[in-house]
Structure formats: C-alpha cells, structure tokens
C-alpha cells in the first residue's frame, strides 16, 4: 500500500459519505433505526470518534488514545453512543467533517515508511501494519457503515442517485 493509494481510499470513503449525506433529509438524520437503535447522527459521531483517535496516533507517532480502547468493541461503541446521543445534529455533522479533513491531513503528514513500519509508532506491536490499523478505523470502518446507511435508505424510500449507490 502506497501513501497515495491509502489517501485515495480515504478520499473515496469521504466522497461516498458526502454523497449519502446530500441525499438524506436532515429531519431523518436523527431518527433511530439506521443500525439497531442508532440514527445516522449516532453513526457519524461514532465514526468521528474513531477518526479522532487515529489522528492522535498519527500526530503522536504512538499507539495513544482514549481509555475506551481498553473495553471490548461492543462496550466501547455503547459508551461512545451514550456520550454522543444527546448532541445536536449540526454539531455532529461539523465534527464529522472536521475530523475527516484532519484525518487526511494526518495521513498526508506521515511518511510512506511510517504507513508500513510499526517501529515508527511507539508501543505499536511489531506484527501490526500501521496503515491497516488506521484503515480499520477509517475507510474500512466507513465501508461497513456506508453499506448499512444505503440499506436503511432503501428501506425508507430515500432516493439514491448513481453516486449514492456506488459500492464501497
């Protein structure tokens, strides 16, 4: 994986999010049921949390972050959901957009070698590949949620354009 390829995958996911968000009426974004009890707003807050964590890892060149990483994934996600469920939609949308841009900047600021060499990150396990860690919390994570949002849109009669239906 080259840095340019990696950046393109992140940009592609961001473009897909932008297309989806453009198709969904704001009044629908806070309605539960997109993924279990989660609304689209909840999903965006969840993804923004993961982006923020990966930005910190890249900026610190270390496996740093929230204490929530010590929890199993389902518990961690439940805490993130509870922390964000009462937030204003516009605040979540702005944060999601800001962290998506900062994620691209952070990837752009690290070397190509750092993407493939765990020694470039303090406390990263030697058998981990940094770009894979970041991808699992960025564009790969995005793809799972984009797919569920598309399914929800289809079930709720929200029209999808050709750019919205493009597969992740």
C-alpha positions in Angstrom: 0.0 0.0 0.0 1.5 3.3 -1.0 0.7 6.6 0.7 -1.1 7.9 -2.4 -3.2 4.7 -2.7 -4.1 5.0 1.0 -5.0 8.6 0.7 -7.2 7.8 -2.3 -9.1 5.2 -0.3 -9.8 7.6 2.5 -10.8 10.3 0.0 -13.2 7.8 -1.7 -14.9 7.0 1.5 -15.2 10.7 2.3 -16.8 11.3 -1.1 -19.2 8.5 -0.6 -20.2 10.0 2.8 -20.7 13.4 1.2 -23.0 11.9 -1.5 -25.0 10.0 1.1 -25.4 12.9 3.4 -26.5 15.1 0.4 -29.4 12.6 -0.3 -30.8 12.3 3.3 -33.1 15.0 4.6 -31.8 16.4 7.9 -35.1 15.6 9.6 -34.2 11.9 9.0 -30.7 12.0 10.3 -31.6 11.9 14.0 -34.2 9.1 13.6 -33.2 5.8 15.3 -33.1 2.6 13.3 -30.3 3.0 10.8 -28.2 0.4 12.6 -30.2 -1.0 15.5 -31.2 1.9 17.7 -28.6 4.2 16.2 -29.5 7.1 14.0 -27.3 8.4 11.2 -26.2 11.2 13.6 -25.1 8.5 16.0 -23.2 6.7 13.3 -21.4 9.9 12.3 -20.5 10.7 15.9 -19.2 7.1 16.3 -17.1 7.3 13.2 -15.8 10.8 14.1 -14.6 9.3 17.4 -12.5 6.7 15.6 -11.2 9.3 13.2 -10.1 11.5 16.1 -8.4 8.5 17.7 -6.4 7.7 14.5 -5.5 11.4 14.1 -4.0 11.3 17.6 -2.0 8.1 16.8 -0.5 9.7 13.7 0.3 13.0 15.3 1.9 11.4 18.3 3.6 8.6 16.3 2.5 6.4 19.1 -0.3 4.0 19.9 -2.1 6.5 22.2 -5.7 7.3 22.7 -8.8 7.0 24.9 -9.2 4.7 27.8 -12.2 3.3 25.9 -9.7 1.2 23.9 -9.4 -1.0 27.0 -13.0 -2.1 26.6 -14.3 -4.8 24.2 -15.5 -3.2 20.9 -19.2 -3.6 21.7 -18.9 -2.0 25.1 -16.7 0.8 23.7 -19.2 1.5 21.0 -22.0 1.6 23.6 -20.1 4.2 25.6 -19.4 6.3 22.5 -23.1 6.1 21.6 -24.2 7.2 25.1 -21.7 10.0 25.2 -23.0 11.4 21.9 -26.7 10.5 21.7 -27.9 13.9 23.1 -25.6 16.0 20.8 -27.0 18.4 18.3 -27.1 17.2 14.7 -25.3 20.2 13.3 -22.5 19.9 15.9 -22.0 16.2 14.9 -22.0 17.0 11.2 -19.4 19.7 11.7 -17.2 17.5 13.9 -17.5 14.6 11.4 -16.5 16.9 8.5 -13.6 18.5 10.6 -12.2 15.1 11.7 -12.5 13.7 8.2 -10.4 16.6 6.9 -7.9 16.2 9.7 -7.6 12.5 9.1 -6.5 13.2 5.5 -4.0 15.8 6.8 -2.6 13.5 9.4 -2.1 10.7 6.8 -0.5 13.2 4.5 1.9 14.3 7.2 3.4 10.9 7.9 6.0 9.2 5.8 5.2 6.3 3.4 7.6 4.2 5.6 5.5 5.0 8.7 2.5 3.5 7.0 4.2 0.2 6.7 6.6 0.1 9.6 5.3 -0.3 13.2 8.6 0.9 14.6 7.5 4.4 13.5 4.9 4.3 16.3 5.7 3.9 19.9 4.0 1.0 21.6 2.7 -0.5 18.3 3.0 -4.3 18.2 5.7 -5.4 15.8 3.4 -7.6 13.8 0.9 -4.8 13.2 0.9 -2.8 10.0 0.2 0.9 10.7 -1.9 1.5 7.6 -4.0 -1.5 8.4 -4.7 -0.2 11.9 -5.6 3.2 10.6 -7.7 1.7 7.7 -9.7 -0.4 10.1 -10.7 2.7 12.0 -11.1 4.8 8.8 -12.2 3.8 5.3 -12.8 0.1 6.1 -14.9 1.1 9.1 -16.6 3.6 6.8 -17.5 1.0 4.3 -19.4 -1.1 6.8 -21.5 1.9 7.9 -22.0 3.2 4.4 -23.4 -0.1 3.5 -25.9 -0.1 6.4 -26.9 3.5 5.6 -27.6 2.6 2.0 -29.8 -0.4 3.2 -31.6 1.9 5.5 -32.2 4.5 2.8 -33.6 1.8 0.5 -36.0 0.5 3.2 -37.1 4.0 4.0 -37.7 5.2 0.4 -34.9 7.7 0.4 -34.0 8.1 -3.2 -30.4 7.2 -4.1 -28.6 8.7 -7.1 -26.0 6.8 -9.0 -23.3 8.4 -6.9 -25.1 7.2 -3.7 -25.5 3.7 -4.9 -21.8 3.3 -5.9 -20.4 0.3 -3.9 -17.8 1.0 -1.3 
